[in-house]
Amino acid sequence: MKAPWEWREEDLLVLVAAGEKESITLDYKACGSLKNTDAKKIELSKDISAFANSAGGTIVYGVSENGYVPTGLDVGFDPNEISKEWIEQVLNSRIQRRISGIRINQIELVTTAPGKVAYAVHIPQSLDAPHQAADKRFYKRFNFESVPMEEYEIRDVSRRQSAPDLSLGFELVRAEQATPQLWRLRLTIENMSPVPAEYIVIKLFMDSRIVLPQGNGGFNTSGEAQWPMLPGYVFNCFQLNHAIPSKIPVFAGLRFNVLEGDLIITVPADETYFCGWSVASPGMSERQKFSVFRFPSGSIQEIL
């Protein structure tokens, strides 16, 4: 799909038709979210700064949603009242410090609302973070919402240009068509900071119902764990140390495979499982995320 700053009405309709769900990097807002009032200007500053303080992403203004799933294009904005220049002025005056690289795409609703427009606002992850919203607070993206940052998170974000900023990702691929419960789990790592990560501790938390029939792929077993936010689930814990000189540093802007091959996993039934990861490196606090794996689709959704 095209970049958000190139989207047109037909691209928004594709998002709706596909049911493209909101995520940590995508948000939908109905037309009532942009109004020339102090309250709405504060909300705008919160949402935009939260993306810049987190992983970046796109907010589409002018799309209705229900349960985080887009349901259709809204009535649209009158560009004489809510314009691209008006949005820029609000952001520049209400967010401190200014966020560089924001792209505002004014999208004409030629077929669904002639004369009206929608806006796709793309926000890069900022190396100048943290950015303060108009209510003098700092926000991040969490569970599809803009929420206040903890003090330690503000400190972590402020070190983006002086310490690594690592995150991990999961990808599921069916291993064999003849064995539907056998999957390949690919674990990748990315550094969003210009500072290379030379020493990294990676932890993997696997739903205890998941079996690794071909071993741990280089991870060391470190016992079991439970988390209060996921009551009733037990996780097998694994740890891997990635360090120079045996491993190359993780540089900015590239996504690396953590292992030379994929982890082979077996799921006992087509249902929902929870898995997570944590990563730590000198200069950055340990970061931890959990995702839900759904079978037989092999879909992954970050939840915590």
Phi and psi in degrees as GROMACS dihedral restraints (atoms count N, CA, C in turn):
[ dihedral_restraints ]
;  ai    aj    ak    al  type     phi  dphi    fc
    3     4     5     6     1   -66.0    20    10
    4     5     6     7     1   162.2    20    10
    6     7     8     9     1   -66.5    20    10
    7     8     9    10     1   150.5    20    10
    9    10    11    12     1   -56.2    20    10
   10    11    12    13     1   -32.3    20    10
   12    13    14    15     1   -76.1    20    10
   13    14    15    16     1    -1.7    20    10
   15    16    17    18     1  -110.6    20    10
   16    17    18    19     1    -1.3    20    10
   18    19    20    21     1   -62.2    20    10
   19    20    21    22     1   147.5    20    10
   21    22    23    24     1  -124.8    20    10
   22    23    24    25     1  -178.8    20    10
   24    25    26    27     1   -54.8    20    10
   25    26    27    28     1   -40.7    20    10
   27    28    29    30     1   -64.6    20    10
   28    29    30    31     1   -29.3    20    10
   30    31    32    33     1   -70.6    20    10
   31    32    33    34     1   -37.7    20    10
   33    34    35    36     1   -65.3    20    10
   34    35    36    37     1   -39.1    20    10
   36    37    38    39     1   -65.6    20    10
   37    38    39    40     1   -32.7    20    10
   39    40    41    42     1   -65.8    20    10
   40    41    42    43     1   -42.1    20    10
   42    43    44    45     1   -59.1    20    10
   43    44    45    46     1   -42.7    20    10
   45    46    47    48     1   -67.0    20    10
   46    47    48    49     1   -47.4    20    10
   48    49    50    51     1   -63.1    20    10
   49    50    51    52     1   -34.6    20    10
   51    52    53    54     1   -82.0    20    10
   52    53    54    55     1    -8.9    20    10
   54    55    56    57     1    63.2    20    10
   55    56    57    58     1    38.1    20    10
   57    58    59    60     1   -64.2    20    10
   58    59    60    61     1   108.1    20    10
   60    61    62    63     1   -73.9    20    10
   61    62    63    64     1   150.2    20    10
   63    64    65    66     1   -60.0    20    10
   64    65    66    67     1   154.7    20    10
   66    67    68    69     1  -149.2    20    10
   67    68    69    70     1  -170.8    20    10
   69    70    71    72     1   -66.4    20    10
   70    71    72    73     1   -20.2    20    10
   72    73    74    75     1  -116.3    20    10
   73    74    75    76     1     8.7    20    10
   75    76    77    78     1  -142.7    20    10
   76    77    78    79     1   133.6    20    10
   78    79    80    81     1  -142.0    20    10
   79    80    81    82     1   145.0    20    10
   81    82    83    84     1  -113.9    20    10
   82    83    84    85     1   138.9    20    10
   84    85    86    87     1  -132.0    20    10
   85    86    87    88     1   133.6    20    10
   87    88    89    90     1   -71.5    20    10
   88    89    90    91     1   169.6    20    10
   90    91    92    93     1   -65.2    20    10
   91    92    93    94     1   -24.0    20    10
   93    94    95    96     1   -65.8    20    10
   94    95    96    97     1   -10.1    20    10
   96    97    98    99     1   -76.9    20    10
   97    98    99   100     1   -19.6    20    10
   99   100   101   102     1  -114.9    20    10
  100   101   102   103     1   106.0    20    10
  102   103   104   105     1  -141.6    20    10
  103   104   105   106     1   156.6    20    10
  105   106   107   108     1   -84.9    20    10
  106   107   108   109     1    61.2    20    10
  108   109   110   111     1  -130.2    20    10
  109   110   111   112     1   156.4    20    10
  111   112   113   114     1   -61.1    20    10
  112   113   114   115     1   -41.0    20    10
  114   115   116   117     1   -61.5    20    10
  115   116   117   118     1   -44.8    20    10
  117   118   119   120     1   -71.6    20    10
  118   119   120   121     1   -31.5    20    10
  120   121   122   123     1   -66.3    20    10
  121   122   123   124     1   -38.4    20    10
  123   124   125   126     1   -63.9    20    10
  124   125   126   127     1   -44.3    20    10
  126   127   128   129     1   -60.5    20    10
  127   128   129   130     1   -41.0    20    10
  129   130   131   132     1   -60.8    20    10
  130   131   132   133     1   -44.8    20    10
  132   133   134   135     1   -65.2    20    10
  133   134   135   136     1   -37.1    20    10
  135   136   137   138     1   -63.2    20    10
  136   137   138   139     1   -48.2    20    10
  138   139   140   141     1   -67.2    20    10
  139   140   141   142     1   -43.2    20    10
  141   142   143   144     1   -68.8    20    10
  142   143   144   145     1   -44.0    20    10
  144   145   146   147     1   -66.5    20    10
  145   146   147   148     1   -32.7    20    10
  147   148   149   150     1   -62.2    20    10
  148   149   150   151     1   -41.2    20    10
  150   151   152   153     1   -64.6    20    10
  151   152   153   154     1   -44.2    20    10
  153   154   155   156     1   -64.9    20    10
  154   155   156   157     1   -35.1    20    10
  156   157   158   159     1   -76.1    20    10
  157   158   159   160     1   -17.5    20    10
  159   160   161   162     1  -104.4    20    10
  160   161   162   163     1  -126.5    20    10
  162   163   164   165     1   -97.4    20    10
  163   164   165   166     1     5.5    20    10
  165   166   167   168     1    79.2    20    10
  166   167   168   169     1   179.2    20    10
  168   169   170   171     1   150.1    20    10
  169   170   171   172     1  -161.4    20    10
  171   172   173   174     1  -133.1    20    10
  172   173   174   175     1   135.0    20    10
  174   175   176   177     1  -111.8    20    10
  175   176   177   178     1   126.7    20    10
  177   178   179   180     1  -103.8    20    10
  178   179   180   181     1   113.6    20    10
  180   181   182   183     1   -94.5    20    10
  181   182   183   184     1   121.0    20    10
  183   184   185   186     1   117.2    20    10
  184   185   186   187     1    16.7    20    10
  186   187   188   189     1  -125.3    20    10
  187   188   189   190     1   126.6    20    10
  189   190   191   192     1   -81.4    20    10
  190   191   192   193     1   149.8    20    10
  192   193   194   195     1  -141.9    20    10
  193   194   195   196     1   158.1    20    10
  195   196   197   198     1  -143.0    20    10
  196   197   198   199     1   119.8    20    10
  198   199   200   201     1    62.8    20    10
  199   200   201   202     1    36.0    20    10
  201   202   203   204     1    72.9    20    10
  202   203   204   205     1     6.6    20    10
  204   205   206   207     1  -111.1    20    10
  205   206   207   208     1   131.5    20    10
  207   208   209   210     1   -66.8    20    10
  208   209   210   211     1   136.1    20    10
  210   211   212   213     1  -109.9    20    10
  211   212   213   214     1   -12.7    20    10
  213   214   215   216     1   159.8    20    10
  214   215   216   217     1   167.4    20    10
  216   217   218   219     1   -75.7    20    10
  217   218   219   220     1   140.0    20    10
  219   220   221   222     1   -80.4    20    10
  220   221   222   223     1  -170.5    20    10
  222   223   224   225     1   -69.4    20    10
  223   224   225   226     1   -16.3    20    10
  225   226   227   228     1    90.5    20    10
  226   227   228   229     1   164.7    20    10
  228   229   230   231     1  -105.8    20    10
  229   230   231   232     1   144.7    20    10
  231   232   233   234     1   -78.0    20    10
  232   233   234   235     1   114.5    20    10
  234   235   236   237     1   -64.6    20    10
  235   236   237   238     1   -14.2    20    10
  237   238   239   240     1   -79.2    20    10
  238   239   240   241     1   -19.2    20    10
  240   241   242   243     1  -102.0    20    10
  241   242   243   244     1   -49.6    20    10
  243   244   245   246     1  -116.1    20    10
  244   245   246   247     1   101.1    20    10
  246   247   248   249     1  -111.1    20    10
  247   248   249   250     1   167.6    20    10
  249   250   251   252     1   -58.2    20    10
  250   251   252   253     1   -41.3    20    10
  252   253   254   255     1   -66.5    20    10
  253   254   255   256     1   -35.6    20    10
  255   256   257   258     1   -64.4    20    10
  256   257   258   259     1   -43.4    20    10
  258   259   260   261     1   -62.1    20    10
  259   260   261   262     1   -45.4    20    10
  261   262   263   264     1   -59.5    20    10
  262   263   264   265     1   -42.2    20    10
  264   265   266   267     1   -65.2    20    10
  265   266   267   268     1   -40.0    20    10
  267   268   269   270     1   -64.2    20    10
  268   269   270   271     1   -45.5    20    10
  270   271   272   273     1   -64.8    20    10
  271   272   273   274     1   -42.7    20    10
  273   274   275   276     1   -68.2    20    10
  274   275   276   277     1   -28.6    20    10
  276   277   278   279     1   -95.4    20    10
  277   278   279   280     1   -17.9    20    10
  279   280   281   282     1  -111.0    20    10
  280   281   282   283     1   -10.3    20    10
  282   283   284   285     1  -116.3    20    10
  283   284   285   286     1   130.6    20    10
  285   286   287   288     1  -122.9    20    10
  286   287   288   289     1   129.3    20    10
  288   289   290   291     1   -78.2    20    10
  289   290   291   292     1   170.3    20    10
  291   292   293   294     1   -61.1    20    10
  292   293   294   295     1   146.9    20    10
  294   295   296   297     1   -96.5    20    10
  295   296   297   298     1   124.0    20    10
  297   298   299   300     1   -85.4    20    10
  298   299   300   301     1   146.8    20    10
  300   301   302   303     1    88.0    20    10
  301   302   303   304     1     6.4    20    10
  303   304   305   306     1   -67.8    20    10
  304   305   306   307     1   135.7    20    10
  306   307   308   309     1  -119.4    20    10
  307   308   309   310     1   124.8    20    10
  309   310   311   312     1  -110.7    20    10
  310   311   312   313     1   116.1    20    10
  312   313   314   315     1  -104.8    20    10
  313   314   315   316     1   113.6    20    10
  315   316   317   318     1   -85.6    20    10
  316   317   318   319     1   117.8    20    10
  318   319   320   321     1  -109.8    20    10
  319   320   321   322     1   117.1    20    10
  321   322   323   324     1   -74.5    20    10
  322   323   324   325     1   130.2    20    10
  324   325   326   327     1   -93.6    20    10
  325   326   327   328     1    76.3    20    10
  327   328   329   330     1   -64.6    20    10
  328   329   330   331     1   -40.8    20    10
  330   331   332   333     1   -99.9    20    10
  331   332   333   334     1   -36.7    20    10
  333   334   335   336     1   -86.9    20    10
  334   335   336   337     1   -28.1    20    10
  336   337   338   339     1  -155.3    20    10
  337   338   339   340     1    74.4    20    10
  339   340   341   342     1   -52.6    20    10
  340   341   342   343     1   134.7    20    10
  342   343   344   345     1    88.7    20    10
  343   344   345   346     1   -12.5    20    10
  345   346   347   348     1  -106.5    20    10
  346   347   348   349     1   167.3    20    10
  348   349   350   351     1  -137.4    20    10
  349   350   351   352     1   162.9    20    10
  351   352   353   354     1  -120.2    20    10
  352   353   354   355     1   169.3    20    10
  354   355   356   357     1  -131.5    20    10
  355   356   357   358     1   131.9    20    10
  357   358   359   360     1  -109.3    20    10
  358   359   360   361     1   113.4    20    10
  360   361   362   363     1  -105.6    20    10
  361   362   363   364     1   114.6    20    10
  363   364   365   366     1  -101.0    20    10
  364   365   366   367     1   127.0    20    10
  366   367   368   369     1  -118.2    20    10
  367   368   369   370     1   121.3    20    10
  369   370   371   372     1   -76.8    20    10
  370   371   372   373     1   155.2    20    10
  372   373   374   375     1   -63.3    20    10
  373   374   375   376     1   131.5    20    10
  375   376   377   378     1   -97.0    20    10
  376   377   378   379     1   132.0    20    10
  378   379   380   381     1   -81.5    20    10
  379   380   381   382     1    -8.7    20    10
  381   382   383   384     1   -97.2    20    10
  382   383   384   385     1     8.1    20    10
  384   385   386   387     1   -64.4    20    10
  385   386   387   388     1   158.7    20    10
  387   388   389   390     1   -86.0    20    10
  388   389   390   391     1   151.9    20    10
  390   391   392   393     1  -109.7    20    10
  391   392   393   394     1   135.7    20    10
  393   394   395   396     1   -97.5    20    10
  394   395   396   397     1   132.5    20    10
  396   397   398   399     1   -78.3    20    10
  397   398   399   400     1   176.4    20    10
  399   400   401   402     1   -67.1    20    10
  400   401   402   403     1   -18.7    20    10
  402   403   404   405     1   -90.6    20    10
  403   404   405   406     1    13.3    20    10
  405   406   407   408     1    70.1    20    10
  406   407   408   409     1    21.8    20    10
  408   409   410   411     1  -118.9    20    10
  409   410   411   412     1   163.9    20    10
  411   412   413   414     1  -110.5    20    10
  412   413   414   415     1   137.1    20    10
  414   415   416   417     1  -125.6    20    10
  415   416   417   418     1   158.3    20    10
  417   418   419   420     1  -137.7    20    10
  418   419   420   421     1   168.5    20    10
  420   421   422   423     1   -88.8    20    10
  421   422   423   424     1   130.0    20    10
  423   424   425   426     1  -154.3    20    10
  424   425   426   427     1   125.9    20    10
  426   427   428   429     1    50.7    20    10
  427   428   429   430     1    46.3    20    10
  429   430   431   432     1    69.0    20    10
  430   431   432   433     1    14.4    20    10
  432   433   434   435     1  -130.8    20    10
  433   434   435   436     1   166.1    20    10
  435   436   437   438     1   -96.4    20    10
  436   437   438   439     1   116.5    20    10
  438   439   440   441     1  -126.8    20    10
  439   440   441   442     1   152.2    20    10
  441   442   443   444     1   -62.1    20    10
  442   443   444   445     1   144.2    20    10
  444   445   446   447     1   -84.3    20    10
  445   446   447   448     1   146.8    20    10
  447   448   449   450     1   -74.8    20    10
  448   449   450   451     1   160.8    20    10
  450   451   452   453     1   -59.1    20    10
  451   452   453   454     1   -41.7    20    10
  453   454   455   456     1   -67.7    20    10
  454   455   456   457     1   -30.9    20    10
  456   457   458   459     1   -68.7    20    10
  457   458   459   460     1   -37.6    20    10
  459   460   461   462     1   -62.5    20    10
  460   461   462   463     1   -42.1    20    10
  462   463   464   465     1   -64.4    20    10
  463   464   465   466     1   -42.2    20    10
  465   466   467   468     1   -61.3    20    10
  466   467   468   469     1   -46.7    20    10
  468   469   470   471     1   -63.9    20    10
  469   470   471   472     1   -35.8    20    10
  471   472   473   474     1   -67.0    20    10
  472   473   474   475     1   -15.0    20    10
  474   475   476   477     1   -97.8    20    10
  475   476   477   478     1    15.3    20    10
  477   478   479   480     1   -57.3    20    10
  478   479   480   481     1   -32.3    20    10
  480   481   482   483     1   -92.7    20    10
  481   482   483   484     1     0.4    20    10
  483   484   485   486     1  -125.7    20    10
  484   485   486   487     1    -0.5    20    10
  486   487   488   489     1  -149.5    20    10
  487   488   489   490     1   157.5    20    10
  489   490   491   492     1   -60.9    20    10
  490   491   492   493     1   154.0    20    10
  492   493   494   495     1  -132.6    20    10
  493   494   495   496     1    86.6    20    10
  495   496   497   498     1   -98.6    20    10
  496   497   498   499     1   146.5    20    10
  498   499   500   501     1  -145.6    20    10
  499   500   501   502     1   155.0    20    10
  501   502   503   504     1  -113.7    20    10
  502   503   504   505     1   161.2    20    10
  504   505   506   507     1  -139.9    20    10
  505   506   507   508     1   150.2    20    10
  507   508   509   510     1  -108.5    20    10
  508   509   510   511     1   146.2    20    10
  510   511   512   513     1  -141.6    20    10
  511   512   513   514     1   131.8    20    10
  513   514   515   516     1  -109.7    20    10
  514   515   516   517     1   132.6    20    10
  516   517   518   519     1  -133.3    20    10
  517   518   519   520     1   133.1    20    10
  519   520   521   522     1   -63.6    20    10
  520   521   522   523     1   131.5    20    10
  522   523   524   525     1   -78.7    20    10
  523   524   525   526     1   -47.2    20    10
  525   526   527   528     1  -143.3    20    10
  526   527   528   529     1   129.4    20    10
  528   529   530   531     1   -62.0    20    10
  529   530   531   532     1   -31.9    20    10
  531   532   533   534     1   -75.7    20    10
  532   533   534   535     1   -15.6    20    10
  534   535   536   537     1  -124.0    20    10
  535   536   537   538     1    85.3    20    10
  537   538   539   540     1   -63.0    20    10
  538   539   540   541     1   -20.4    20    10
  540   541   542   543     1   -91.2    20    10
  541   542   543   544     1     2.4    20    10
  543   544   545   546     1  -101.3    20    10
  544   545   546   547     1   125.8    20    10
  546   547   548   549     1  -133.2    20    10
  547   548   549   550     1   157.5    20    10
  549   550   551   552     1  -102.7    20    10
  550   551   552   553     1   128.9    20    10
  552   553   554   555     1  -108.2    20    10
  553   554   555   556     1   115.7    20    10
  555   556   557   558     1  -101.0    20    10
  556   557   558   559     1   126.2    20    10
  558   559   560   561     1  -110.6    20    10
  559   560   561   562     1   122.1    20    10
  561   562   563   564     1  -119.3    20    10
  562   563   564   565     1   157.9    20    10
  564   565   566   567     1  -130.9    20    10
  565   566   567   568     1   143.0    20    10
  567   568   569   570     1  -137.2    20    10
  568   569   570   571     1   142.1    20    10
  570   571   572   573     1  -113.7    20    10
  571   572   573   574     1   116.2    20    10
  573   574   575   576     1   -93.0    20    10
  574   575   576   577     1     5.2    20    10
  576   577   578   579     1  -106.5    20    10
  577   578   579   580     1   151.5    20    10
  579   580   581   582     1   -71.8    20    10
  580   581   582   583     1    -8.6    20    10
  582   583   584   585     1   -86.5    20    10
  583   584   585   586     1   119.0    20    10
  585   586   587   588     1   -62.9    20    10
  586   587   588   589     1   145.5    20    10
  588   589   590   591     1   -98.0    20    10
  589   590   591   592     1   114.2    20    10
  591   592   593   594     1   -99.5    20    10
  592   593   594   595     1   -28.8    20    10
  594   595   596   597     1  -129.2    20    10
  595   596   597   598     1   120.1    20    10
  597   598   599   600     1  -135.7    20    10
  598   599   600   601     1   138.0    20    10
  600   601   602   603     1  -113.2    20    10
  601   602   603   604     1   119.5    20    10
  603   604   605   606     1  -112.6    20    10
  604   605   606   607     1   130.2    20    10
  606   607   608   609     1  -119.5    20    10
  607   608   609   610     1   140.9    20    10
  609   610   611   612     1  -121.3    20    10
  610   611   612   613     1   129.8    20    10
  612   613   614   615     1  -116.4    20    10
  613   614   615   616     1   107.7    20    10
  615   616   617   618     1  -105.7    20    10
  616   617   618   619     1   131.0    20    10
  618   619   620   621     1   -46.0    20    10
  619   620   621   622     1   127.4    20    10
  621   622   623   624     1   -63.6    20    10
  622   623   624   625     1   -14.3    20    10
  624   625   626   627     1   -79.2    20    10
  625   626   627   628     1   -16.3    20    10
  627   628   629   630     1   -82.4    20    10
  628   629   630   631     1   135.1    20    10
  630   631   632   633     1  -107.2    20    10
  631   632   633   634     1   141.6    20    10
  633   634   635   636     1  -108.5    20    10
  634   635   636   637     1    87.9    20    10
  636   637   638   639     1   -69.0    20    10
  637   638   639   640     1   -18.8    20    10
  639   640   641   642     1  -113.4    20    10
  640   641   642   643     1    21.2    20    10
  642   643   644   645     1    95.7    20    10
  643   644   645   646     1  -176.7    20    10
  645   646   647   648     1   -93.8    20    10
  646   647   648   649     1     3.7    20    10
  648   649   650   651     1    66.0    20    10
  649   650   651   652     1    22.2    20    10
  651   652   653   654     1   106.7    20    10
  652   653   654   655     1   -14.3    20    10
  654   655   656   657     1   -73.2    20    10
  655   656   657   658     1   146.1    20    10
  657   658   659   660     1   -95.5    20    10
  658   659   660   661     1   137.6    20    10
  660   661   662   663     1   -73.2    20    10
  661   662   663   664     1   135.1    20    10
  663   664   665   666     1  -132.8    20    10
  664   665   666   667     1    28.9    20    10
  666   667   668   669     1    98.4    20    10
  667   668   669   670     1  -158.8    20    10
  669   670   671   672     1  -120.2    20    10
  670   671   672   673     1   160.8    20    10
  672   673   674   675     1  -151.8    20    10
  673   674   675   676     1   159.4    20    10
  675   676   677   678     1  -132.9    20    10
  676   677   678   679     1   153.0    20    10
  678   679   680   681     1  -125.5    20    10
  679   680   681   682     1   133.4    20    10
  681   682   683   684     1   -56.6    20    10
  682   683   684   685     1   -32.1    20    10
  684   685   686   687     1   -78.2    20    10
  685   686   687   688     1    -9.8    20    10
  687   688   689   690     1  -128.5    20    10
  688   689   690   691     1    67.0    20    10
  690   691   692   693     1   -63.7    20    10
  691   692   693   694     1   141.4    20    10
  693   694   695   696     1    90.3    20    10
  694   695   696   697     1    -5.1    20    10
  696   697   698   699     1  -108.8    20    10
  697   698   699   700     1   133.8    20    10
  699   700   701   702     1  -109.7    20    10
  700   701   702   703     1   137.0    20    10
  702   703   704   705     1  -118.2    20    10
  703   704   705   706     1   136.4    20    10
  705   706   707   708     1   -83.4    20    10
  706   707   708   709     1   131.6    20    10
  708   709   710   711     1  -107.0    20    10
  709   710   711   712     1   137.2    20    10
  711   712   713   714     1  -133.2    20    10
  712   713   714   715     1   150.9    20    10
  714   715   716   717     1  -134.9    20    10
  715   716   717   718     1   142.7    20    10
  717   718   719   720     1  -137.9    20    10
  718   719   720   721     1   132.7    20    10
  720   721   722   723     1  -102.9    20    10
  721   722   723   724     1   125.7    20    10
  723   724   725   726     1  -114.2    20    10
  724   725   726   727     1   114.2    20    10
  726   727   728   729     1  -149.2    20    10
  727   728   729   730     1   151.5    20    10
  729   730   731   732     1   -72.9    20    10
  730   731   732   733     1   154.3    20    10
  732   733   734   735     1   -90.9    20    10
  733   734   735   736     1    -3.8    20    10
  735   736   737   738     1   -72.7    20    10
  736   737   738   739     1   -24.2    20    10
  738   739   740   741     1  -121.9    20    10
  739   740   741   742     1   147.8    20    10
  741   742   743   744     1   -76.6    20    10
  742   743   744   745     1   151.5    20    10
  744   745   746   747     1   -61.2    20    10
  745   746   747   748     1   155.2    20    10
  747   748   749   750     1   -91.5    20    10
  748   749   750   751     1   109.8    20    10
  750   751   752   753     1   -89.7    20    10
  751   752   753   754     1   165.3    20    10
  753   754   755   756     1   -70.3    20    10
  754   755   756   757     1   147.0    20    10
  756   757   758   759     1    81.7    20    10
  757   758   759   760     1    -1.8    20    10
  759   760   761   762     1  -121.6    20    10
  760   761   762   763     1   144.5    20    10
  762   763   764   765     1  -105.2    20    10
  763   764   765   766     1   122.8    20    10
  765   766   767   768     1  -106.3    20    10
  766   767   768   769     1   150.2    20    10
  768   769   770   771     1   -76.8    20    10
  769   770   771   772     1   132.3    20    10
  771   772   773   774     1   -67.9    20    10
  772   773   774   775     1   -39.5    20    10
  774   775   776   777     1  -111.7    20    10
  775   776   777   778     1   159.0    20    10
  777   778   779   780     1   -66.4    20    10
  778   779   780   781     1   -32.7    20    10
  780   781   782   783     1  -126.4    20    10
  781   782   783   784     1  -174.3    20    10
  783   784   785   786     1   -91.4    20    10
  784   785   786   787     1   154.7    20    10
  786   787   788   789     1   -78.9    20    10
  787   788   789   790     1   130.7    20    10
  789   790   791   792     1   -90.4    20    10
  790   791   792   793     1   125.9    20    10
  792   793   794   795     1  -125.7    20    10
  793   794   795   796     1   153.5    20    10
  795   796   797   798     1  -124.1    20    10
  796   797   798   799     1   127.7    20    10
  798   799   800   801     1  -105.1    20    10
  799   800   801   802     1   134.3    20    10
  801   802   803   804     1   -71.2    20    10
  802   803   804   805     1   -22.1    20    10
  804   805   806   807     1  -157.4    20    10
  805   806   807   808     1   161.8    20    10
  807   808   809   810     1   -80.1    20    10
  808   809   810   811     1    93.6    20    10
  810   811   812   813     1  -155.3    20    10
  811   812   813   814     1  -161.5    20    10
  813   814   815   816     1  -100.5    20    10
  814   815   816   817     1   137.4    20    10
  816   817   818   819     1  -131.5    20    10
  817   818   819   820     1   157.1    20    10
  819   820   821   822     1  -117.8    20    10
  820   821   822   823     1   135.1    20    10
  822   823   824   825     1  -140.7    20    10
  823   824   825   826     1   154.5    20    10
  825   826   827   828     1  -147.4    20    10
  826   827   828   829     1   176.6    20    10
  828   829   830   831     1  -148.4    20    10
  829   830   831   832     1   159.0    20    10
  831   832   833   834     1  -139.0    20    10
  832   833   834   835     1   153.3    20    10
  834   835   836   837     1  -144.2    20    10
  835   836   837   838     1   140.7    20    10
  837   838   839   840     1  -142.4    20    10
  838   839   840   841     1   149.1    20    10
  840   841   842   843     1  -152.7    20    10
  841   842   843   844     1   151.6    20    10
  843   844   845   846     1   -52.9    20    10
  844   845   846   847     1   129.2    20    10
  846   847   848   849     1    98.5    20    10
  847   848   849   850     1   -19.9    20    10
  849   850   851   852     1  -121.8    20    10
  850   851   852   853     1   144.8    20    10
  852   853   854   855     1   -73.5    20    10
  853   854   855   856     1   157.1    20    10
  855   856   857   858     1   -59.8    20    10
  856   857   858   859     1   131.8    20    10
  858   859   860   861     1  -110.9    20    10
  859   860   861   862     1   137.5    20    10
  861   862   863   864     1  -136.9    20    10
  862   863   864   865     1   136.9    20    10
  864   865   866   867     1  -140.0    20    10
  865   866   867   868     1   151.3    20    10
  867   868   869   870     1  -125.5    20    10
  868   869   870   871     1   147.1    20    10
  870   871   872   873     1  -132.1    20    10
  871   872   873   874     1   158.4    20    10
  873   874   875   876     1  -105.7    20    10
  874   875   876   877     1   130.4    20    10
  876   877   878   879     1  -101.4    20    10
  877   878   879   880     1   130.0    20    10
  879   880   881   882     1  -117.8    20    10
  880   881   882   883     1   128.0    20    10
  882   883   884   885     1  -119.2    20    10
  883   884   885   886     1   145.4    20    10
  885   886   887   888     1   -89.4    20    10
  886   887   888   889     1     2.3    20    10
  888   889   890   891     1   -71.7    20    10
  889   890   891   892     1   -27.4    20    10
  891   892   893   894     1    74.5    20    10
  892   893   894   895     1    21.8    20    10
  894   895   896   897     1   -81.2    20    10
  895   896   897   898     1   151.9    20    10
  897   898   899   900     1  -129.1    20    10
  898   899   900   901     1   133.3    20    10
  900   901   902   903     1  -136.0    20    10
  901   902   903   904     1   123.1    20    10
  903   904   905   906     1   -71.8    20    10
  904   905   906   907     1   134.0    20    10
  906   907   908   909     1  -123.9    20    10
  907   908   909   910     1   -29.7    20    10
